[in-house]
Amino acid sequence: MANPILIARIGAPHGVRGEVRLFAFGSDPEALRDYALTDPAGRPVRITHLRAATDHFVARIAGIADRNAAEALTNTDLFVDRDALPEAEDEDTFYHADLIGLAVEDPSGAPLGTVTALHDFGAGDILEYAPLAGGPSRLVAFTKAAVPVVDIAGRRVVVAPPPEIEARGAAGDAPGASDAE
């Protein structure tokens, strides 16, 4: 697999007949049955049945017929080749894997760092980047206001942090620092 993308993770067994809990990371979990999935060692994994549960899916995997075999798969990541995924639906939809490694610039074009991850902690996507100057990574809301330009072809994103973040960073003040000196 040239460019493996993590698309799902097998959880604990579900019942005694070899079914497993499955946590899908894409917007169309049903498509998992159509992809050529592999485990981390590159072995093929085929989903033969998939149904929705409360906060996950329940899947039947080809060749897995009992709870013991299902237990052996717990926490197995499932990958698909990036080329097998469909193109993004619109210009504001991105695969996280396509953003990792892009250059980060400020609105004037000055380099800031490199995208290292995207996170969703429940309140929307957060873009994480490693600053060129070193030090701790930076987090910015992955919104049109904070990241106005995503140029996949140009291998860059533009980050425009809100003024209160820029002002605090420039002054070196801690949040809540007094203006009176």
MARTOR-494505 format. One record per residue (C-alpha): residue number from 1; residue in one letter; x, z, y. Coordinates in Angstrom, 1 decimal, always signed. Layout:
! MARTOR-494505
[r NUM; 'a'; [X; Z; Y]],
...
END
This chain:
! MARTOR-494505
[r 1; 'm'; [+0.0; +0.0; +0.0]],
[r 2; 'a'; [+1.6; -1.2; +3.2]],
[r 3; 'n'; [-0.1; +1.0; +5.7]],
[r 4; 'p'; [-2.1; +3.9; +4.0]],
[r 5; 'i'; [-4.8; +5.6; +6.0]],
[r 6; 'l'; [-6.2; +8.9; +5.0]],
[r 7; 'i'; [-9.9; +8.3; +4.6]],
[r 8; 'a'; [-11.3; +11.2; +2.5]],
[r 9; 'r'; [-10.3; +14.3; +0.6]],
[r 10; 'i'; [-11.6; +15.5; -2.7]],
[r 11; 'g'; [-12.8; +19.1; -2.7]],
[r 12; 'a'; [-13.8; +21.5; -5.4]],
[r 13; 'p'; [-15.8; +20.5; -8.5]],
[r 14; 'h'; [-19.6; +20.3; -8.1]],
[r 15; 'g'; [-21.3; +21.4; -11.3]],
[r 16; 'v'; [-20.0; +21.0; -14.8]],
[r 17; 'r'; [-20.3; +17.2; -15.4]],
[r 18; 'g'; [-17.2; +16.1; -13.5]],
[r 19; 'e'; [-18.7; +15.6; -10.0]],
[r 20; 'v'; [-16.6; +16.6; -7.0]],
[r 21; 'r'; [-17.2; +17.5; -3.4]],
[r 22; 'l'; [-15.9; +14.8; -1.1]],
[r 23; 'f'; [-15.1; +15.0; +2.6]],
[r 24; 'a'; [-15.2; +11.6; +4.3]],
[r 25; 'f'; [-13.2; +11.0; +7.5]],
[r 26; 'g'; [-14.8; +7.7; +8.5]],
[r 27; 's'; [-18.1; +6.9; +10.2]],
[r 28; 'd'; [-19.5; +5.1; +7.1]],
[r 29; 'p'; [-18.9; +7.3; +4.0]],
[r 30; 'e'; [-20.9; +4.9; +1.9]],
[r 31; 'a'; [-18.2; +2.3; +2.4]],
[r 32; 'l'; [-15.8; +4.5; +0.3]],
[r 33; 'r'; [-17.3; +2.9; -2.8]],
[r 34; 'd'; [-16.2; -0.6; -1.5]],
[r 35; 'y'; [-12.6; +0.2; -0.8]],
[r 36; 'a'; [-9.5; +0.1; -3.0]],
[r 37; 'l'; [-8.7; +3.8; -2.8]],
[r 38; 't'; [-5.5; +5.4; -4.0]],
[r 39; 'd'; [-4.2; +9.0; -4.4]],
[r 40; 'p'; [-0.9; +10.1; -2.7]],
[r 41; 'a'; [+1.0; +8.7; -5.7]],
[r 42; 'g'; [-0.6; +5.3; -5.3]],
[r 43; 'r'; [-2.8; +5.6; -8.4]],
[r 44; 'p'; [-6.2; +3.9; -7.9]],
[r 45; 'v'; [-9.3; +6.1; -7.5]],
[r 46; 'r'; [-12.7; +4.6; -7.9]],
[r 47; 'i'; [-15.9; +6.3; -6.7]],
[r 48; 't'; [-18.8; +5.3; -8.9]],
[r 49; 'h'; [-21.6; +7.4; -7.3]],
[r 50; 'l'; [-21.9; +9.1; -3.9]],
[r 51; 'r'; [-24.7; +11.2; -2.4]],
[r 52; 'a'; [-25.0; +13.3; +0.7]],
[r 53; 'a'; [-24.9; +17.1; +0.6]],
[r 54; 't'; [-25.2; +19.6; +3.4]],
[r 55; 'd'; [-21.7; +19.3; +5.0]],
[r 56; 'h'; [-20.0; +17.0; +2.5]],
[r 57; 'f'; [-20.7; +14.4; -0.2]],
[r 58; 'v'; [-21.0; +14.7; -3.9]],
[r 59; 'a'; [-19.1; +12.0; -5.8]],
[r 60; 'r'; [-18.5; +10.8; -9.3]],
[r 61; 'i'; [-15.0; +9.5; -9.9]],
[r 62; 'a'; [-14.3; +6.9; -12.6]],
[r 63; 'g'; [-12.7; +8.6; -15.6]],
[r 64; 'i'; [-13.7; +12.1; -14.6]],
[r 65; 'a'; [-16.2; +13.5; -17.1]],
[r 66; 'd'; [-16.0; +17.3; -16.9]],
[r 67; 'r'; [-15.3; +20.2; -14.7]],
[r 68; 'n'; [-11.7; +20.7; -15.8]],
[r 69; 'a'; [-10.8; +17.1; -14.9]],
[r 70; 'a'; [-12.6; +17.5; -11.6]],
[r 71; 'e'; [-10.7; +20.7; -10.9]],
[r 72; 'a'; [-7.4; +18.9; -11.3]],
[r 73; 'l'; [-8.4; +16.6; -8.4]],
[r 74; 't'; [-9.2; +19.4; -5.9]],
[r 75; 'n'; [-7.5; +18.7; -2.5]],
[r 76; 't'; [-6.5; +15.2; -3.5]],
[r 77; 'd'; [-6.3; +13.0; -0.4]],
[r 78; 'l'; [-7.7; +9.4; -0.7]],
[r 79; 'f'; [-6.1; +6.5; +1.1]],
[r 80; 'v'; [-7.1; +3.0; +2.0]],
[r 81; 'd'; [-4.8; +0.2; +3.3]],
[r 82; 'r'; [-5.4; -0.2; +7.1]],
[r 83; 'd'; [-5.8; -4.0; +6.6]],
[r 84; 'a'; [-8.9; -3.3; +4.4]],
[r 85; 'l'; [-10.7; -1.5; +7.2]],
[r 86; 'p'; [-13.1; -3.5; +9.5]],
[r 87; 'e'; [-12.2; -4.2; +13.1]],
[r 88; 'a'; [-13.5; -1.6; +15.6]],
[r 89; 'e'; [-17.1; -2.2; +16.6]],
[r 90; 'd'; [-16.4; -2.3; +20.3]],
[r 91; 'e'; [-13.6; -1.9; +22.9]],
[r 92; 'd'; [-14.1; +1.9; +23.1]],
[r 93; 't'; [-13.8; +2.6; +19.4]],
[r 94; 'f'; [-10.5; +3.2; +17.8]],
[r 95; 'y'; [-9.0; +4.2; +14.5]],
[r 96; 'h'; [-6.8; +7.3; +15.0]],
[r 97; 'a'; [-4.1; +5.7; +13.0]],
[r 98; 'd'; [-3.9; +2.9; +15.5]],
[r 99; 'l'; [-3.3; +5.3; +18.3]],
[r 100; 'i'; [-0.5; +7.4; +16.7]],
[r 101; 'g'; [+2.8; +6.3; +18.0]],
[r 102; 'l'; [+1.5; +4.6; +21.2]],
[r 103; 'a'; [+3.5; +5.2; +24.4]],
[r 104; 'v'; [+1.8; +7.5; +26.9]],
[r 105; 'e'; [+2.1; +6.6; +30.6]],
[r 106; 'd'; [+0.7; +8.1; +33.8]],
[r 107; 'p'; [-1.5; +5.9; +36.1]],
[r 108; 's'; [+1.6; +4.6; +37.9]],
[r 109; 'g'; [+3.1; +3.4; +34.7]],
[r 110; 'a'; [+5.7; +6.2; +34.4]],
[r 111; 'p'; [+6.4; +7.1; +30.8]],
[r 112; 'l'; [+5.2; +10.5; +29.7]],
[r 113; 'g'; [+5.7; +10.6; +25.9]],
[r 114; 't'; [+4.2; +9.4; +22.6]],
[r 115; 'v'; [+0.8; +10.0; +20.9]],
[r 116; 't'; [+1.3; +12.2; +17.9]],
[r 117; 'a'; [-2.2; +13.1; +16.8]],
[r 118; 'l'; [-5.9; +13.1; +17.6]],
[r 119; 'h'; [-8.0; +16.2; +16.9]],
[r 120; 'd'; [-11.7; +17.0; +16.9]],
[r 121; 'f'; [-12.3; +20.8; +17.1]],
[r 122; 'g'; [-16.0; +20.3; +17.6]],
[r 123; 'a'; [-16.2; +19.6; +21.3]],
[r 124; 'g'; [-14.9; +16.0; +21.2]],
[r 125; 'd'; [-11.7; +14.2; +20.5]],
[r 126; 'i'; [-8.4; +15.6; +21.9]],
[r 127; 'l'; [-5.3; +13.4; +22.2]],
[r 128; 'e'; [-2.0; +15.1; +21.5]],
[r 129; 'y'; [+1.3; +13.7; +22.8]],
[r 130; 'a'; [+4.9; +14.7; +22.6]],
[r 131; 'p'; [+6.4; +14.6; +26.1]],
[r 132; 'l'; [+9.6; +12.7; +26.7]],
[r 133; 'a'; [+11.3; +15.7; +28.3]],
[r 134; 'g'; [+10.8; +17.7; +25.1]],
[r 135; 'g'; [+9.0; +21.0; +24.9]],
[r 136; 'p'; [+5.6; +21.7; +23.5]],
[r 137; 's'; [+3.1; +18.9; +22.9]],
[r 138; 'r'; [+0.4; +18.2; +25.5]],
[r 139; 'l'; [-3.3; +18.0; +24.8]],
[r 140; 'v'; [-5.7; +16.0; +26.8]],
[r 141; 'a'; [-9.4; +15.3; +26.3]],
[r 142; 'f'; [-9.8; +11.8; +24.8]],
[r 143; 't'; [-12.4; +10.7; +27.4]],
[r 144; 'k'; [-12.6; +7.6; +29.6]],
[r 145; 'a'; [-11.8; +9.8; +32.6]],
[r 146; 'a'; [-8.7; +11.5; +31.2]],
[r 147; 'v'; [-7.5; +8.4; +29.2]],
[r 148; 'p'; [-8.7; +5.5; +31.2]],
[r 149; 'v'; [-6.6; +2.8; +29.4]],
[r 150; 'v'; [-6.1; +2.3; +25.7]],
[r 151; 'd'; [-4.1; -0.8; +25.1]],
[r 152; 'i'; [-3.6; -1.2; +21.4]],
[r 153; 'a'; [-2.0; -4.6; +21.7]],
[r 154; 'g'; [+0.4; -3.4; +24.5]],
[r 155; 'r'; [+1.1; -0.2; +22.4]],
[r 156; 'r'; [+0.3; +2.2; +25.2]],
[r 157; 'v'; [-2.3; +4.6; +26.6]],
[r 158; 'v'; [-2.6; +5.8; +30.2]],
[r 159; 'v'; [-3.3; +9.5; +30.7]],
[r 160; 'a'; [-4.8; +10.7; +34.0]],
[r 161; 'p'; [-5.1; +14.5; +33.7]],
[r 162; 'p'; [-7.7; +16.1; +36.0]],
[r 163; 'p'; [-6.3; +17.2; +39.4]],
[r 164; 'e'; [-6.5; +20.9; +38.6]],
[r 165; 'i'; [-4.2; +20.4; +35.6]],
[r 166; 'e'; [-1.7; +18.3; +37.6]],
[r 167; 'a'; [-1.7; +20.8; +40.5]],
[r 168; 'r'; [-1.1; +23.7; +38.2]],
[r 169; 'g'; [+1.7; +21.9; +36.3]],
[r 170; 'a'; [+3.4; +20.8; +39.6]],
[r 171; 'a'; [+3.3; +24.3; +41.1]],
[r 172; 'g'; [+4.3; +25.9; +37.9]],
[r 173; 'd'; [+1.5; +28.5; +38.4]],
[r 174; 'a'; [-0.2; +30.2; +35.6]],
[r 175; 'p'; [-3.9; +29.9; +35.5]],
[r 176; 'g'; [-5.5; +32.4; +37.9]],
[r 177; 'a'; [-2.2; +32.8; +39.9]],
[r 178; 's'; [-2.8; +34.0; +43.5]],
[r 179; 'd'; [-2.3; +31.6; +46.4]],
[r 180; 'a'; [-1.4; +34.5; +48.7]],
[r 181; 'e'; [+2.3; +35.2; +48.9]],
END
